[in-house]
């Protein structure tokens, strides 16, 4: 995946930045331009995630470039300049740049900043995936409990899985079917019977359904671990991390993602499904 674009009218600076990026982040460089107009056109076309932008260019200044780009999309921008005037730097930050690098170029500074932005972008993608509510699919279906006749609304399940960022992904519809099947059986079941029922006893489909359900729950598990690593006090993390997952295993995954441990966290499919039911039943 190519993510980084350079705009600077000094070809020597461009070459230094290109060398730094290619040595430390191979394959991530989209390209470069020496003028603002060409840079804006190329950036809007390629939509790189990170832009290294000179403050002062012959045809436009960096602030004008930022405003033009942000009419189309919102990349992460690092301003690079010989400018040391605090007022000008403040103006740059008001345009929501991420960092300001002062020339001459410091290799360690550039590498550190790009590494931070790549991690930030990765984390942000995960968080957005969790927090964005995707349009609900299908019609609302109500299921009646055999014991007390209380209604069980599929919409609540879909809302929950939208918050977790898994609604609409491969395997999520089968996971919802699994939740409904478990609800119908009032907790008296084993997972192998659930998979057989979903596959309608088709031996070939049993393995595939099991794999898809495990994959979609794992996706929610990893996303939650990323969220906890970024913001332990995030309301979504506080509300669902311990209710849907084994928290010890979630902590293992958080440590693994932070490279503090080589031990990967494990999901608990039964806990995830059964607590999905509990959460959905208690949702207004």
C-alpha positions in Angstrom: 0.0 0.0 0.0 1.4 3.4 -1.0 0.7 6.2 1.5 3.3 9.0 1.5 3.6 12.0 -0.9 6.1 14.8 -0.9 5.6 18.4 -2.1 8.7 20.6 -2.0 10.3 22.9 -4.6 13.8 22.0 -3.5 14.8 18.8 -5.3 17.7 18.2 -2.9 15.1 18.1 0.0 12.9 15.8 -2.0 15.8 13.4 -2.7 16.7 13.4 1.0 13.1 12.6 2.0 12.7 10.0 -0.7 15.9 8.3 0.5 14.7 8.3 4.1 11.3 6.9 3.2 12.6 4.2 0.8 15.2 3.0 3.3 12.9 2.9 6.3 9.4 2.5 4.8 9.9 0.6 1.5 6.9 0.6 -1.0 5.1 3.4 0.9 6.1 6.4 -1.3 3.5 7.5 -3.8 5.6 10.1 -5.4 6.5 13.8 -5.3 5.9 17.2 -7.0 7.9 20.4 -7.0 5.1 22.9 -7.4 1.9 23.4 -5.5 -0.5 23.2 -8.4 1.0 19.9 -9.7 1.1 18.6 -6.1 -2.6 19.4 -5.4 -3.6 17.7 -8.7 -1.6 14.6 -8.0 -2.6 14.4 -4.3 -6.3 14.6 -5.1 -5.9 11.9 -7.7 -3.8 9.5 -5.6 -5.2 10.4 -2.1 -2.1 9.4 -0.1 -2.6 9.0 3.6 0.4 11.1 4.7 1.8 14.3 3.0 5.2 15.9 3.6 4.5 19.5 2.6 6.8 22.5 2.2 5.5 25.6 3.8 6.6 28.1 1.1 6.3 27.2 -2.6 6.7 29.5 -5.6 3.1 29.3 -6.8 1.2 28.8 -3.5 2.0 28.5 0.1 1.4 25.3 2.1 -1.7 26.6 3.8 -3.4 27.1 0.5 -2.5 23.6 -0.5 -3.9 22.2 2.7 -7.2 24.0 2.2 -7.5 22.8 -1.4 -6.8 19.2 -0.4 -9.1 19.1 2.5 -12.0 20.1 0.3 -11.6 16.5 -1.1 -10.4 14.4 1.8 -8.4 14.6 5.1 -4.9 13.2 5.0 -2.3 13.5 7.7 0.0 16.4 6.9 3.5 17.2 8.1 4.7 20.7 7.3 8.4 21.1 6.4 10.1 24.5 6.2 13.0 26.7 7.1 10.4 29.0 8.7 11.0 29.4 12.5 8.5 32.2 13.0 6.1 31.1 15.8 3.1 32.9 14.3 3.5 31.2 11.0 4.0 27.8 12.7 0.8 28.5 14.7 -1.1 29.2 11.5 0.0 25.9 10.2 -1.2 24.1 13.2 -4.5 25.9 12.9 -4.9 24.1 9.6 -4.8 20.8 11.6 -1.3 19.6 10.5 0.1 16.8 12.6 3.7 17.9 12.9 6.0 20.8 11.9 9.6 19.8 10.9 12.2 22.6 10.6 14.9 22.3 8.0 17.6 21.1 7.8 16.2 17.6 7.7 16.9 15.4 10.7 16.7 11.8 9.6 15.7 10.4 13.1 13.0 13.1 13.4 11.5 12.2 10.0 11.5 8.5 10.7 10.0 8.9 14.1 7.2 11.1 12.9 6.3 8.9 9.9 6.3 5.8 12.2 4.0 7.6 14.6 1.7 8.6 11.8 1.5 5.1 10.4 0.6 3.7 13.8 -1.9 6.5 14.3 -3.5 5.9 10.9 -3.7 2.2 11.6 -5.3 2.8 15.0 -7.7 5.4 13.7 -8.9 3.1 11.0 -9.7 0.5 13.6 -11.4 3.0 15.9 -13.5 4.3 13.0 -14.4 0.8 12.1 -15.7 0.2 15.5 -17.5 3.5 16.1 -19.1 4.2 12.7 -22.6 2.9 12.7 -23.3 1.2 9.4 -26.8 1.2 8.0 -28.8 -1.8 9.3 -29.3 -4.6 6.9 -32.5 -6.4 6.3 -35.8 -6.3 8.1 -36.3 -6.4 11.8 -37.4 -9.8 13.0 -38.8 -10.6 16.4 -38.3 -13.9 18.1 -40.5 -15.1 21.0 -38.9 -16.8 24.0 -40.5 -20.3 24.7 -40.4 -19.6 28.4 -41.7 -16.1 29.1 -42.9 -14.8 25.7 -40.6 -11.8 25.8 -39.6 -10.4 22.4 -36.0 -10.6 21.1 -35.3 -8.0 18.5 -32.7 -8.7 15.8 -32.2 -4.9 15.4 -30.5 -4.8 18.8 -28.0 -7.4 17.7 -27.3 -5.5 14.5 -26.8 -2.3 16.4 -24.4 -3.9 18.7 -22.3 -5.4 15.9 -22.4 -2.1 14.0 -20.7 -0.5 17.1 -18.1 -3.3 17.0 -17.5 -2.7 13.3 -18.4 -6.2 12.1 -21.8 -5.7 10.6 -21.8 -6.4 6.9 -18.5 -8.3 7.0 -18.3 -11.9 5.8 -19.6 -14.2 8.5 -21.6 -11.6 10.4 -24.9 -12.8 9.1 -24.1 -16.3 10.1 -23.0 -15.0 13.5 -26.4 -13.4 14.0 -28.1 -16.6 13.0 -25.9 -18.4 15.6 -27.0 -15.8 18.3 -30.7 -16.4 17.4 -30.2 -20.2 17.5 -28.6 -20.0 20.9 -31.3 -17.7 22.2 -33.9 -20.2 21.0 -32.2 -23.1 22.9 -32.0 -21.1 26.1 -28.3 -21.8 26.7 -28.7 -25.6 26.6 -26.5 -26.4 23.7 -23.0 -27.3 22.5 -21.2 -25.4 19.8 -20.9 -28.4 17.4 -24.7 -28.7 17.4 -25.0 -25.0 16.6 -22.7 -25.3 13.6 -24.5 -28.3 12.4 -27.9 -26.5 12.6 -26.5 -23.5 10.7 -25.0 -25.7 8.0 -28.2 -27.8 7.8 -26.1 -30.9 8.5 -23.9 -30.3 5.4 -20.5 -31.5 6.5 -18.6 -29.3 4.0 -20.4 -26.2 5.2 -19.9 -26.9 8.9 -16.2 -26.2 8.7 -16.6 -23.1 6.6 -19.3 -21.6 8.8 -17.2 -22.3 11.9 -14.3 -20.6 10.3 -16.3 -17.5 9.2 -17.9 -17.1 12.6 -14.5 -17.4 14.4 -13.0 -14.9 11.9 -15.7 -12.2 12.5 -15.5 -12.5 16.3 -11.7 -12.4 16.1 -12.0 -9.2 14.0 -14.1 -7.6 16.8 -11.7 -8.9 19.4 -8.6 -7.4 17.7 -10.4 -4.1 17.0 -11.4 -3.9 20.7 -7.8 -4.6 21.7 -6.6 -1.8 19.5 -9.2 0.6 21.0 -8.1 -0.3 24.5 -4.5 0.2 23.6 -5.3 3.7 22.2 -7.7 4.8 24.9 -8.3 2.6 27.9 -11.1 5.0 29.1 -13.0 4.9 25.8 -16.7 4.4 26.5 -17.0 1.6 23.9 -14.1 -0.2 25.4 -15.4 0.3 29.0 -18.8 -1.0 28.1 -18.1 -4.0 26.0 -14.5 -5.2 26.5 -15.2 -7.3 29.6 -18.8 -8.2 28.7 -18.1 -9.8 25.3 -14.5 -11.0 25.8 -12.4 -12.8 28.3 -10.5 -9.7 29.7 -7.3 -11.6 30.5 -7.1 -12.8 26.9 -8.0 -9.2 25.7 -5.1 -7.9 27.7 -2.8 -10.5 26.2 -3.9 -9.3 22.7 -3.4 -5.6 23.7 0.2 -6.5 24.9 0.8 -8.4 21.7 -0.4 -5.5 19.5 1.8 -3.1 21.5 4.8 -5.5 21.0 5.1 -6.0 24.7 4.4 -9.7 24.5 4.6 -12.5 21.9 1.5 -14.2 23.4 -1.7 -13.7 21.3 -5.1 -13.4 23.0 -7.7 -16.0 22.4 -11.4 -15.5 21.7 -14.2 -17.3 23.6 -17.0 -17.9 21.1 -19.6 -19.0 23.6 -19.1 -16.0 25.8 -19.3 -13.7 22.9 -22.5 -15.1 21.6 -24.2 -15.5 25.0 -23.3 -12.1 26.2 -24.4 -10.6 22.8 -27.9 -12.0 23.8 -27.7 -10.5 27.2 -26.6 -7.1 26.0 -29.3 -7.0 23.2 -32.0 -8.0 25.6 -31.1 -5.2 27.9 -31.0 -2.6 25.2 -33.9 -0.3 24.8 
